[in-house]
Amino acid sequence: MTSYIAKTWSKVAIEDLCVSGMLANRKLSQAVADQAFYEFRRQLEYKCSLYGSELVIVDRFFPSSKTCSNCQDIKQDLTLSDRWFTCNSCGVFLPRDWNASINLARYADGLSVKACGVVNADVATVKQEVMSV
C-alpha cells in the first residue's frame, strides 16, 4: 500500500497520531497494535523520498475530523462513535473520515508552493481512525 501511495501521488498528507496514547486505552490497544501505524509511516516516509513524493505530516492537534470541510465551522461535540459528520452551521452530511480527508488535503495544499499561479491538486490523504470492537 505504501508503494502504491508514494508512486501514485506527488503529495501525501498523514496525521501525526499519538499512538502511545491510543495504546494506553485498553479498549483500543489491540486494534491499534494490529494496525502497525509506526511501520506504515516509516515505510511511507522512505518510499515518498525514494519516488519523489512530498510527505506532509499534519500536526496531531489539527481538528481534521471536527472541522466542516464546507464552511470550516468546528464541531466541538463530535465523538469517536460518530461515524457521520453533520455540520450544525451549513448542514453538510458526510462520512467522518471523508470529511477529515478533505480537510487534510486542504491543509497539505496550503503548505504547497504555487508555481505560475497553479495549485497542485494532486494530493493524497490518509485518514485512519481505529474503532473499538
N, CA, C and O atoms as CSV, one atom per row, in Angstrom:
chain,resi,resn,atom,element,x,y,z
A,1,MET,N,N,0.827,-1.188,0.000
A,1,MET,CA,C,0.000,0.000,0.000
A,1,MET,C,C,0.873,1.254,0.000
A,1,MET,O,O,0.579,2.210,-0.718
A,2,THR,N,N,1.947,1.259,0.801
A,2,THR,CA,C,2.803,2.440,0.851
A,2,THR,C,C,3.485,2.701,-0.491
A,2,THR,O,O,3.650,3.855,-0.888
A,3,SER,N,N,3.877,1.651,-1.185
A,3,SER,CA,C,4.488,1.822,-2.515
A,3,SER,C,C,3.481,2.419,-3.483
A,3,SER,O,O,3.809,3.333,-4.240
A,4,TYR,N,N,2.271,1.913,-3.463
A,4,TYR,CA,C,1.219,2.421,-4.340
A,4,TYR,C,C,0.962,3.904,-4.069
A,4,TYR,O,O,0.871,4.699,-5.004
A,5,ILE,N,N,0.847,4.276,-2.799
A,5,ILE,CA,C,0.568,5.667,-2.432
A,5,ILE,C,C,1.714,6.568,-2.884
A,5,ILE,O,O,1.481,7.609,-3.500
A,6,ALA,N,N,2.948,6.173,-2.582
A,6,ALA,CA,C,4.109,7.005,-2.913
A,6,ALA,C,C,4.327,7.136,-4.416
A,6,ALA,O,O,4.783,8.179,-4.886
A,7,LYS,N,N,4.010,6.096,-5.169
A,7,LYS,CA,C,4.185,6.142,-6.627
A,7,LYS,C,C,3.056,6.896,-7.321
A,7,LYS,O,O,3.267,7.483,-8.382
A,8,THR,N,N,1.858,6.888,-6.733
A,8,THR,CA,C,0.675,7.423,-7.398
A,8,THR,C,C,0.492,8.924,-7.192
A,8,THR,O,O,0.078,9.621,-8.118
A,9,TRP,N,N,0.789,9.432,-6.004
A,9,TRP,CA,C,0.541,10.844,-5.714
A,9,TRP,C,C,1.837,11.601,-5.460
A,9,TRP,O,O,2.787,11.063,-4.891
A,10,SER,N,N,1.859,12.849,-5.888
A,10,SER,CA,C,3.050,13.674,-5.703
A,10,SER,C,C,3.120,14.271,-4.307
A,10,SER,O,O,4.191,14.678,-3.856
A,11,LYS,N,N,1.988,14.325,-3.621
A,11,LYS,CA,C,1.958,14.838,-2.252
A,11,LYS,C,C,1.026,13.956,-1.430
A,11,LYS,O,O,-0.087,13.647,-1.856
A,12,VAL,N,N,1.486,13.558,-0.260
A,12,VAL,CA,C,0.716,12.689,0.625
A,12,VAL,C,C,0.643,13.354,1.989
A,12,VAL,O,O,1.664,13.800,2.514
A,13,ALA,N,N,-0.542,13.427,2.567
A,13,ALA,CA,C,-0.722,14.017,3.892
A,13,ALA,C,C,-1.203,12.936,4.856
A,13,ALA,O,O,-2.171,12.227,4.584
A,14,ILE,N,N,-0.510,12.826,5.986
A,14,ILE,CA,C,-0.939,11.903,7.033
A,14,ILE,C,C,-0.949,12.647,8.358
A,14,ILE,O,O,-0.262,13.656,8.517
A,15,GLU,N,N,-1.725,12.149,9.302
A,15,GLU,CA,C,-1.774,12.755,10.622
A,15,GLU,C,C,-0.688,12.179,11.514
A,15,GLU,O,O,-0.361,10.995,11.433
A,16,ASP,N,N,-0.140,13.023,12.354
A,16,ASP,CA,C,0.815,12.589,13.365
A,16,ASP,C,C,0.005,12.113,14.568
A,16,ASP,O,O,-0.399,12.917,15.408
A,17,LEU,N,N,-0.225,10.827,14.646
A,17,LEU,CA,C,-1.074,10.268,15.693
A,17,LEU,C,C,-0.279,10.000,16.971
A,17,LEU,O,O,0.905,9.669,16.915
A,18,CYS,N,N,-0.928,10.142,18.104
A,18,CYS,CA,C,-0.326,9.806,19.386
A,18,CYS,C,C,-0.603,8.318,19.647
A,18,CYS,O,O,-1.534,7.963,20.370
A,19,VAL,N,N,0.212,7.476,19.050
A,19,VAL,CA,C,-0.001,6.033,19.119
A,19,VAL,C,C,0.154,5.524,20.547
A,19,VAL,O,O,-0.603,4.653,20.976
A,20,SER,N,N,1.124,6.055,21.286
A,20,SER,CA,C,1.315,5.592,22.665
A,20,SER,C,C,0.091,5.904,23.521
A,20,SER,O,O,-0.260,5.126,24.408
A,21,GLY,N,N,-0.561,7.043,23.262
A,21,GLY,CA,C,-1.784,7.376,23.977
A,21,GLY,C,C,-2.931,6.450,23.620
A,21,GLY,O,O,-3.737,6.087,24.478
A,22,MET,N,N,-3.004,6.064,22.342
A,22,MET,CA,C,-4.057,5.141,21.917
A,22,MET,C,C,-3.806,3.739,22.462
A,22,MET,O,O,-4.749,3.001,22.748
A,23,LEU,N,N,-2.531,3.374,22.605
A,23,LEU,CA,C,-2.209,2.058,23.168
A,23,LEU,C,C,-2.555,1.979,24.655
A,23,LEU,O,O,-2.784,0.892,25.187
A,24,ALA,N,N,-2.592,3.131,25.320
A,24,ALA,CA,C,-2.930,3.160,26.744
A,24,ALA,C,C,-4.420,2.905,26.979
A,24,ALA,O,O,-4.815,2.510,28.076
A,25,ASN,N,N,-5.244,3.129,25.959
A,25,ASN,CA,C,-6.682,2.885,26.068
A,25,ASN,C,C,-6.919,1.389,25.884
A,25,ASN,O,O,-6.708,0.852,24.797
A,26,ARG,N,N,-7.354,0.722,26.941
A,26,ARG,CA,C,-7.481,-0.739,26.887
A,26,ARG,C,C,-8.521,-1.219,25.878
A,26,ARG,O,O,-8.448,-2.359,25.419
A,27,LYS,N,N,-9.481,-0.376,25.528
A,27,LYS,CA,C,-10.481,-0.763,24.531
A,27,LYS,C,C,-9.933,-0.676,23.108
A,27,LYS,O,O,-10.397,-1.390,22.218
A,28,LEU,N,N,-8.954,0.190,22.894
A,28,LEU,CA,C,-8.399,0.392,21.556
A,28,LEU,C,C,-7.049,-0.275,21.338
A,28,LEU,O,O,-6.634,-0.466,20.195
A,29,SER,N,N,-6.359,-0.630,22.413
A,29,SER,CA,C,-4.951,-1.021,22.311
A,29,SER,C,C,-4.699,-2.175,21.338
A,29,SER,O,O,-3.740,-2.113,20.569
A,30,GLN,N,N,-5.508,-3.202,21.345
A,30,GLN,CA,C,-5.275,-4.335,20.455
A,30,GLN,C,C,-5.469,-3.945,18.995
A,30,GLN,O,O,-4.678,-4.324,18.131
A,31,ALA,N,N,-6.522,-3.188,18.727
A,31,ALA,CA,C,-6.788,-2.748,17.356
A,31,ALA,C,C,-5.686,-1.813,16.855
A,31,ALA,O,O,-5.286,-1.897,15.694
A,32,VAL,N,N,-5.198,-0.933,17.713
A,32,VAL,CA,C,-4.121,-0.009,17.339
A,32,VAL,C,C,-2.838,-0.782,17.089
A,32,VAL,O,O,-2.142,-0.518,16.108
A,33,ALA,N,N,-2.514,-1.721,17.945
A,33,ALA,CA,C,-1.300,-2.517,17.781
A,33,ALA,C,C,-1.346,-3.323,16.487
A,33,ALA,O,O,-0.322,-3.479,15.823
A,34,ASP,N,N,-2.495,-3.824,16.129
A,34,ASP,CA,C,-2.649,-4.606,14.898
A,34,ASP,C,C,-2.441,-3.762,13.635
A,34,ASP,O,O,-2.059,-4.293,12.592
A,35,GLN,N,N,-2.691,-2.459,13.724
A,35,GLN,CA,C,-2.582,-1.592,12.546
A,35,GLN,C,C,-1.147,-1.254,12.178
A,35,GLN,O,O,-0.883,-0.915,11.025
A,36,ALA,N,N,-0.221,-1.333,13.105
A,36,ALA,CA,C,1.200,-1.026,12.861
A,36,ALA,C,C,1.381,0.358,12.250
A,36,ALA,O,O,2.000,0.503,11.197
A,37,PHE,N,N,0.835,1.376,12.918
A,37,PHE,CA,C,0.907,2.746,12.428
A,37,PHE,C,C,2.343,3.219,12.236
A,37,PHE,O,O,2.654,3.868,11.238
A,38,TYR,N,N,3.212,2.901,13.179
A,38,TYR,CA,C,4.598,3.360,13.085
A,38,TYR,C,C,5.265,2.788,11.833
A,38,TYR,O,O,5.949,3.510,11.108
A,39,GLU,N,N,5.069,1.515,11.584
A,39,GLU,CA,C,5.687,0.876,10.421
A,39,GLU,C,C,5.122,1.442,9.121
A,39,GLU,O,O,5.864,1.635,8.157
A,40,PHE,N,N,3.827,1.709,9.085
A,40,PHE,CA,C,3.203,2.307,7.910
A,40,PHE,C,C,3.824,3.670,7.622
A,40,PHE,O,O,4.172,3.974,6.480
A,41,ARG,N,N,3.961,4.489,8.667
A,41,ARG,CA,C,4.545,5.823,8.486
A,41,ARG,C,C,6.018,5.721,8.082
A,41,ARG,O,O,6.466,6.456,7.202
A,42,ARG,N,N,6.763,4.832,8.704
A,42,ARG,CA,C,8.179,4.674,8.400
A,42,ARG,C,C,8.371,4.314,6.922
A,42,ARG,O,O,9.199,4.904,6.229
A,43,GLN,N,N,7.598,3.343,6.461
A,43,GLN,CA,C,7.708,2.934,5.065
A,43,GLN,C,C,7.259,4.042,4.115
A,43,GLN,O,O,7.862,4.248,3.062
A,44,LEU,N,N,6.208,4.745,4.489
A,44,LEU,CA,C,5.717,5.828,3.648
A,44,LEU,C,C,6.753,6.949,3.549
A,44,LEU,O,O,6.920,7.539,2.482
A,45,GLU,N,N,7.444,7.247,4.642
A,45,GLU,CA,C,8.467,8.297,4.639
A,45,GLU,C,C,9.594,7.963,3.662
A,45,GLU,O,O,9.977,8.798,2.842
A,46,TYR,N,N,10.121,6.750,3.750
A,46,TYR,CA,C,11.254,6.451,2.879
A,46,TYR,C,C,10.824,6.227,1.436
A,46,TYR,O,O,11.591,6.522,0.519
A,47,LYS,N,N,9.618,5.712,1.212
A,47,LYS,CA,C,9.164,5.494,-0.163
A,47,LYS,C,C,8.784,6.803,-0.851
A,47,LYS,O,O,8.991,6.949,-2.056
A,48,CYS,N,N,8.237,7.746,-0.109
A,48,CYS,CA,C,7.966,9.060,-0.699
A,48,CYS,C,C,9.278,9.725,-1.098
A,48,CYS,O,O,9.370,10.347,-2.156
A,49,SER,N,N,10.278,9.591,-0.258
A,49,SER,CA,C,11.597,10.131,-0.584
A,49,SER,C,C,12.185,9.423,-1.807
A,49,SER,O,O,12.773,10.063,-2.679
A,50,LEU,N,N,12.025,8.128,-1.862
A,50,LEU,CA,C,12.562,7.322,-2.957
A,50,LEU,C,C,11.909,7.659,-4.296
A,50,LEU,O,O,12.592,7.751,-5.316
A,51,TYR,N,N,10.586,7.844,-4.293
A,51,TYR,CA,C,9.846,8.076,-5.533
A,51,TYR,C,C,9.602,9.557,-5.827
A,51,TYR,O,O,8.953,9.889,-6.819
A,52,GLY,N,N,10.108,10.440,-4.985
A,52,GLY,CA,C,9.997,11.869,-5.249
A,52,GLY,C,C,8.678,12.502,-4.837
A,52,GLY,O,O,8.347,13.591,-5.305
A,53,SER,N,N,7.926,11.844,-3.975
A,53,SER,CA,C,6.681,12.417,-3.475
A,53,SER,C,C,6.978,13.254,-2.238
A,53,SER,O,O,7.971,13.035,-1.545
A,54,GLU,N,N,6.107,14.211,-1.978
A,54,GLU,CA,C,6.244,15.030,-0.770
A,54,GLU,C,C,5.311,14.462,0.304
A,54,GLU,O,O,4.123,14.255,0.054
A,55,LEU,N,N,5.847,14.217,1.481
A,55,LEU,CA,C,5.045,13.719,2.600
A,55,LEU,C,C,4.827,14.854,3.583
A,55,LEU,O,O,5.785,15.422,4.106
A,56,VAL,N,N,3.570,15.184,3.834
A,56,VAL,CA,C,3.206,16.230,4.787
A,56,VAL,C,C,2.664,15.555,6.035
A,56,VAL,O,O,1.682,14.814,5.975
A,57,ILE,N,N,3.303,15.813,7.160
A,57,ILE,CA,C,2.848,15.284,8.445
A,57,ILE,C,C,2.011,16.380,9.105
A,57,ILE,O,O,2.534,17.433,9.470
A,58,VAL,N,N,0.718,16.127,9.255
A,58,VAL,CA,C,-0.198,17.099,9.827
A,58,VAL,C,C,-0.161,16.976,11.349
A,58,VAL,O,O,-0.216,15.874,11.894
A,59,ASP,N,N,-0.068,18.102,12.016
A,59,ASP,CA,C,0.001,18.149,13.475
A,59,ASP,C,C,-1.149,17.368,14.109
A,59,ASP,O,O,-2.281,17.424,13.629
A,60,ARG,N,N,-0.857,16.640,15.185
A,60,ARG,CA,C,-1.882,15.801,15.814
A,60,ARG,C,C,-3.018,16.594,16.428
A,60,ARG,O,O,-4.079,16.031,16.698
A,61,PHE,N,N,-2.827,17.886,16.657
A,61,PHE,CA,C,-3.886,18.694,17.259
A,61,PHE,C,C,-4.728,19.437,16.220
A,61,PHE,O,O,-5.637,20.183,16.581
A,62,PHE,N,N,-4.434,19.239,14.941
A,62,PHE,CA,C,-5.257,19.829,13.880
A,62,PHE,C,C,-6.614,19.124,13.885
A,62,PHE,O,O,-6.663,17.900,13.764
A,63,PRO,N,N,-7.721,19.869,14.023
A,63,PRO,CA,C,-9.045,19.233,14.142
A,63,PRO,C,C,-9.627,18.785,12.803
A,63,PRO,O,O,-10.656,19.303,12.368
A,64,SER,N,N,-8.979,17.834,12.154
A,64,SER,CA,C,-9.424,17.401,10.822
A,64,SER,C,C,-10.807,16.772,10.835
A,64,SER,O,O,-11.587,16.977,9.905
A,65,SER,N,N,-11.120,16.019,11.863
A,65,SER,CA,C,-12.430,15.359,11.930
A,65,SER,C,C,-13.523,16.314,12.374
A,65,SER,O,O,-14.675,16.163,11.967
A,66,LYS,N,N,-13.185,17.292,13.199
A,66,LYS,CA,C,-14.185,18.177,13.783
A,66,LYS,C,C,-14.486,19.410,12.950
A,66,LYS,O,O,-15.447,20.124,13.233
A,67,THR,N,N,-13.680,19.674,11.925
A,67,THR,CA,C,-13.863,20.859,11.095
A,67,THR,C,C,-14.720,20.519,9.880
A,67,THR,O,O,-14.481,19.517,9.206
A,68,CYS,N,N,-15.709,21.348,9.605
A,68,CYS,CA,C,-16.561,21.149,8.424
A,68,CYS,C,C,-15.741,21.463,7.174
A,68,CYS,O,O,-15.149,22.538,7.069
A,69,SER,N,N,-15.707,20.541,6.244
A,69,SER,CA,C,-14.939,20.746,5.018
A,69,SER,C,C,-15.621,21.738,4.073
A,69,SER,O,O,-15.020,22.171,3.090
A,70,ASN,N,N,-16.867,22.095,4.365
A,70,ASN,CA,C,-17.595,23.032,3.514
A,70,ASN,C,C,-17.481,24.470,4.026
A,70,ASN,O,O,-17.148,25.373,3.258
A,71,CYS,N,N,-17.755,24.692,5.322
A,71,CYS,CA,C,-17.781,26.061,5.849
A,71,CYS,C,C,-16.704,26.333,6.904
A,71,CYS,O,O,-16.608,27.454,7.405
A,72,GLN,N,N,-15.901,25.333,7.246
A,72,GLN,CA,C,-14.799,25.443,8.211
A,72,GLN,C,C,-15.248,25.640,9.658
A,72,GLN,O,O,-14.426,25.966,10.515
A,73,ASP,N,N,-16.538,25.448,9.945
A,73,ASP,CA,C,-17.027,25.533,11.318
A,73,ASP,C,C,-16.527,24.309,12.089
A,73,ASP,O,O,-16.472,23.209,11.539
A,74,ILE,N,N,-16.165,24.496,13.356
A,74,ILE,CA,C,-15.645,23.391,14.169
A,74,ILE,C,C,-16.751,22.864,15.075
A,74,ILE,O,O,-17.387,23.622,15.807
A,75,LYS,N,N,-16.965,21.567,15.013
A,75,LYS,CA,C,-17.989,20.891,15.811
A,75,LYS,C,C,-17.312,20.288,17.031
A,75,LYS,O,O,-16.646,19.257,16.928
A,76,GLN,N,N,-17.476,20.919,18.176
A,76,GLN,CA,C,-16.774,20.514,19.394
A,76,GLN,C,C,-17.304,19.209,19.991
A,76,GLN,O,O,-16.558,18.497,20.664
A,77,ASP,N,N,-18.569,18.886,19.759
A,77,ASP,CA,C,-19.183,17.724,20.409
A,77,ASP,C,C,-19.079,16.425,19.608
A,77,ASP,O,O,-19.815,15.480,19.893
A,78,LEU,N,N,-18.202,16.350,18.629
A,78,LEU,CA,C,-18.035,15.142,17.829
A,78,LEU,C,C,-17.272,14.091,18.637
A,78,LEU,O,O,-16.226,14.388,19.213
A,79,THR,N,N,-17.792,12.873,18.678
A,79,THR,CA,C,-17.143,11.786,19.424
A,79,THR,C,C,-16.636,10.721,18.451
A,79,THR,O,O,-16.997,10.726,17.274
A,80,LEU,N,N,-15.802,9.816,18.945
A,80,LEU,CA,C,-15.286,8.739,18.102
A,80,LEU,C,C,-16.383,7.823,17.587
A,80,LEU,O,O,-16.235,7.221,16.524
A,81,SER,N,N,-17.468,7.710,18.315
A,81,SER,CA,C,-18.560,6.834,17.879
A,81,SER,C,C,-19.387,7.459,16.757
A,81,SER,O,O,-20.153,6.756,16.097
A,82,ASP,N,N,-19.246,8.773,16.528
A,82,ASP,CA,C,-19.953,9.436,15.429
A,82,ASP,C,C,-19.232,9.129,14.123
A,82,ASP,O,O,-18.155,9.671,13.873
A,83,ARG,N,N,-19.798,8.283,13.303
A,83,ARG,CA,C,-19.162,7.904,12.045
A,83,ARG,C,C,-19.553,8.830,10.890
A,83,ARG,O,O,-18.931,8.790,9.829
A,84,TRP,N,N,-20.569,9.653,11.088
A,84,TRP,CA,C,-21.009,10.619,10.083
A,84,TRP,C,C,-20.844,12.016,10.653
A,84,TRP,O,O,-21.117,12.248,11.831
A,85,PHE,N,N,-20.398,12.945,9.819
A,85,PHE,CA,C,-20.227,14.337,10.225
A,85,PHE,C,C,-21.405,15.139,9.690
A,85,PHE,O,O,-21.652,15.159,8.485
A,86,THR,N,N,-22.126,15.795,10.584
A,86,THR,CA,C,-23.211,16.689,10.208
A,86,THR,C,C,-22.881,18.069,10.758
A,86,THR,O,O,-22.762,18.248,11.971
A,87,CYS,N,N,-22.736,19.032,9.875
A,87,CYS,CA,C,-22.383,20.389,10.295
A,87,CYS,C,C,-23.616,21.092,10.859
A,87,CYS,O,O,-24.691,21.067,10.260
A,88,ASN,N,N,-23.439,21.716,12.017
A,88,ASN,CA,C,-24.536,22.456,12.636
A,88,ASN,C,C,-24.786,23.788,11.937
A,88,ASN,O,O,-25.876,24.348,12.051
A,89,SER,N,N,-23.792,24.301,11.215
A,89,SER,CA,C,-23.931,25.604,10.559
A,89,SER,C,C,-24.502,25.505,9.151
A,89,SER,O,O,-25.493,26.165,8.836
A,90,CYS,N,N,-23.884,24.682,8.297
A,90,CYS,CA,C,-24.313,24.642,6.887
A,90,CYS,C,C,-25.090,23.379,6.528
A,90,CYS,O,O,-25.674,23.307,5.447
A,91,GLY,N,N,-25.109,22.376,7.420
A,91,GLY,CA,C,-25.890,21.174,7.189
A,91,GLY,C,C,-25.232,20.111,6.332
A,91,GLY,O,O,-25.889,19.135,5.969
A,92,VAL,N,N,-23.953,20.264,5.994
A,92,VAL,CA,C,-23.289,19.250,5.177
A,92,VAL,C,C,-23.282,17.920,5.941
A,92,VAL,O,O,-23.093,17.894,7.158
A,93,PHE,N,N,-23.489,16.828,5.217
A,93,PHE,CA,C,-23.590,15.499,5.818
A,93,PHE,C,C,-22.651,14.568,5.058
A,93,PHE,O,O,-22.919,14.203,3.913
A,94,LEU,N,N,-21.539,14.182,5.706
A,94,LEU,CA,C,-20.513,13.358,5.069
A,94,LEU,C,C,-20.026,12.284,6.026
A,94,LEU,O,O,-20.143,12.444,7.241
A,95,PRO,N,N,-19.479,11.189,5.500
A,95,PRO,CA,C,-18.796,10.242,6.387
A,95,PRO,C,C,-17.659,10.974,7.100
A,95,PRO,O,O,-16.963,11.782,6.486
A,96,ARG,N,N,-17.472,10.703,8.355
A,96,ARG,CA,C,-16.496,11.416,9.179
A,96,ARG,C,C,-15.094,11.397,8.565
A,96,ARG,O,O,-14.442,12.439,8.492
A,97,ASP,N,N,-14.626,10.237,8.128
A,97,ASP,CA,C,-13.271,10.138,7.587
A,97,ASP,C,C,-13.142,10.837,6.240
A,97,ASP,O,O,-12.072,11.357,5.922
A,98,TRP,N,N,-14.189,10.863,5.453
A,98,TRP,CA,C,-14.172,11.574,4.173
A,98,TRP,C,C,-14.031,13.073,4.424
A,98,TRP,O,O,-13.238,13.753,3.773
A,99,ASN,N,N,-14.813,13.574,5.377
A,99,ASN,CA,C,-14.738,14.985,5.754
A,99,ASN,C,C,-13.323,15.324,6.222
A,99,ASN,O,O,-12.770,16.355,5.837
A,100,ALA,N,N,-12.739,14.460,7.050
A,100,ALA,CA,C,-11.392,14.704,7.572
A,100,ALA,C,C,-10.352,14.660,6.460
A,100,ALA,O,O,-9.404,15.445,6.469
A,101,SER,N,N,-10.519,13.752,5.505
A,101,SER,CA,C,-9.538,13.656,4.424
A,101,SER,C,C,-9.557,14.905,3.539
A,101,SER,O,O,-8.514,15.315,3.030
A,102,ILE,N,N,-10.723,15.509,3.351
A,102,ILE,CA,C,-10.807,16.769,2.603
A,102,ILE,C,C,-10.033,17.855,3.348
A,102,ILE,O,O,-9.296,18.631,2.741
A,103,ASN,N,N,-10.209,17.902,4.665
A,103,ASN,CA,C,-9.504,18.891,5.471
A,103,ASN,C,C,-7.995,18.663,5.458
A,103,ASN,O,O,-7.227,19.625,5.433
A,104,LEU,N,N,-7.562,17.407,5.473
A,104,LEU,CA,C,-6.132,17.106,5.415
A,104,LEU,C,C,-5.549,17.518,4.064
A,104,LEU,O,O,-4.435,18.039,4.002
A,105,ALA,N,N,-6.292,17.290,2.994
A,105,ALA,CA,C,-5.822,17.695,1.664
A,105,ALA,C,C,-5.687,19.208,1.578
A,105,ALA,O,O,-4.722,19.714,1.005
A,106,ARG,N,N,-6.643,19.928,2.140
A,106,ARG,CA,C,-6.558,21.396,2.133
A,106,ARG,C,C,-5.380,21.876,2.972
A,106,ARG,O,O,-4.696,22.829,2.599
A,107,TYR,N,N,-5.149,21.231,4.083
A,107,TYR,CA,C,-4.010,21.582,4.938
A,107,TYR,C,C,-2.707,21.398,4.165
A,107,TYR,O,O,-1.851,22.282,4.156
A,108,ALA,N,N,-2.566,20.254,3.525
A,108,ALA,CA,C,-1.343,19.965,2.766
A,108,ALA,C,C,-1.207,20.901,1.578
A,108,ALA,O,O,-0.103,21.344,1.261
A,109,ASP,N,N,-2.314,21.206,0.918
A,109,ASP,CA,C,-2.271,22.086,-0.240
A,109,ASP,C,C,-1.899,23.500,0.164
A,109,ASP,O,O,-1.244,24.211,-0.599
A,110,GLY,N,N,-2.309,23.917,1.353
A,110,GLY,CA,C,-1.966,25.246,1.850
A,110,GLY,C,C,-0.477,25.402,2.091
A,110,GLY,O,O,0.038,26.520,2.086
A,111,LEU,N,N,0.222,24.293,2.301
A,111,LEU,CA,C,1.656,24.331,2.527
A,111,LEU,C,C,2.451,24.226,1.238
A,111,LEU,O,O,3.669,24.404,1.239
A,112,SER,N,N,1.759,23.935,0.125
A,112,SER,CA,C,2.483,23.722,-1.131
A,112,SER,C,C,2.885,25.041,-1.761
A,112,SER,O,O,2.293,26.085,-1.485
A,113,VAL,N,N,3.875,24.982,-2.591
A,113,VAL,CA,C,4.358,26.147,-3.319
A,113,VAL,C,C,3.552,26.268,-4.601
A,113,VAL,O,O,3.378,25.284,-5.319
A,114,LYS,N,N,3.066,27.450,-4.891
A,114,LYS,CA,C,2.301,27.680,-6.106
A,114,LYS,C,C,3.249,28.158,-7.191
A,114,LYS,O,O,3.968,29.140,-7.006
A,115,ALA,N,N,3.252,27.473,-8.313
A,115,ALA,CA,C,4.110,27.848,-9.428
A,115,ALA,C,C,3.248,28.388,-10.550
A,115,ALA,O,O,2.320,27.712,-10.994
A,116,CYS,N,N,3.535,29.579,-11.012
A,116,CYS,CA,C,2.801,30.205,-12.128
A,116,CYS,C,C,1.304,30.296,-11.847
A,116,CYS,O,O,0.497,30.256,-12.776
A,117,GLY,N,N,0.924,30.418,-10.571
A,117,GLY,CA,C,-0.478,30.547,-10.213
A,117,GLY,C,C,-1.262,29.253,-10.227
A,117,GLY,O,O,-2.480,29.270,-10.050
A,118,VAL,N,N,-0.587,28.123,-10.435
A,118,VAL,CA,C,-1.275,26.833,-10.477
A,118,VAL,C,C,-1.069,26.125,-9.147
A,118,VAL,O,O,0.061,25.973,-8.683
A,119,VAL,N,N,-2.158,25.695,-8.543
A,119,VAL,CA,C,-2.080,24.969,-7.283
A,119,VAL,C,C,-2.039,23.484,-7.580
A,119,VAL,O,O,-2.834,22.995,-8.383
A,120,ASN,N,N,-1.137,22.762,-6.954
A,120,ASN,CA,C,-1.031,21.319,-7.168
A,120,ASN,C,C,-2.212,20.626,-6.492
A,120,ASN,O,O,-2.298,20.600,-5.264
A,121,ALA,N,N,-3.115,20.071,-7.285
A,121,ALA,CA,C,-4.292,19.392,-6.755
A,121,ALA,C,C,-4.059,17.899,-6.595
A,121,ALA,O,O,-4.975,17.163,-6.229
A,122,ASP,N,N,-2.857,17.452,-6.863
A,122,ASP,CA,C,-2.526,16.032,-6.808
A,122,ASP,C,C,-2.076,15.664,-5.394
A,122,ASP,O,O,-0.888,15.446,-5.156
A,123,VAL,N,N,-3.028,15.596,-4.454
A,123,VAL,CA,C,-2.715,15.345,-3.052
A,123,VAL,C,C,-3.469,14.109,-2.588
A,123,VAL,O,O,-4.681,14.006,-2.781
A,124,ALA,N,N,-2.760,13.182,-1.983
A,124,ALA,CA,C,-3.407,12.013,-1.387
A,124,ALA,C,C,-3.444,12.213,0.112
A,124,ALA,O,O,-2.503,12.759,0.687
A,125,THR,N,N,-4.513,11.781,0.752
A,125,THR,CA,C,-4.598,11.877,2.201
A,125,THR,C,C,-4.867,10.509,2.781
A,125,THR,O,O,-5.549,9.676,2.185
A,126,VAL,N,N,-4.320,10.302,3.947
A,126,VAL,CA,C,-4.554,9.054,4.647
A,126,VAL,C,C,-5.189,9.417,5.975
A,126,VAL,O,O,-4.540,10.011,6.836
A,127,LYS,N,N,-6.418,9.073,6.139
A,127,LYS,CA,C,-7.135,9.313,7.379
A,127,LYS,C,C,-7.598,7.970,7.871
A,127,LYS,O,O,-8.418,7.314,7.228
A,128,GLN,N,N,-7.083,7.559,9.000
A,128,GLN,CA,C,-7.427,6.250,9.507
A,128,GLN,C,C,-7.642,6.354,11.009
A,128,GLN,O,O,-6.734,6.729,11.751
A,129,GLU,N,N,-8.819,6.029,11.440
A,129,GLU,CA,C,-9.113,6.001,12.862
A,129,GLU,C,C,-9.414,4.568,13.251
A,129,GLU,O,O,-9.887,3.768,12.444
A,130,VAL,N,N,-9.132,4.267,14.487
A,130,VAL,CA,C,-9.359,2.924,14.985
A,130,VAL,C,C,-10.666,2.925,15.762
A,130,VAL,O,O,-10.874,3.762,16.640
A,131,MET,N,N,-11.528,1.999,15.441
A,131,MET,CA,C,-12.777,1.860,16.156
A,131,MET,C,C,-12.648,0.710,17.151
A,131,MET,O,O,-12.043,-0.318,16.849
A,132,SER,N,N,-13.213,0.892,18.323
A,132,SER,CA,C,-13.172,-0.218,19.284
A,132,SER,C,C,-14.127,-1.307,18.857
A,132,SER,O,O,-15.175,-1.034,18.272
A,133,VAL,N,N,-13.767,-2.527,19.146
A,133,VAL,CA,C,-14.567,-3.666,18.727
A,133,VAL,C,C,-15.383,-4.203,19.863
A,133,VAL,O,O,-16.123,-5.172,19.688
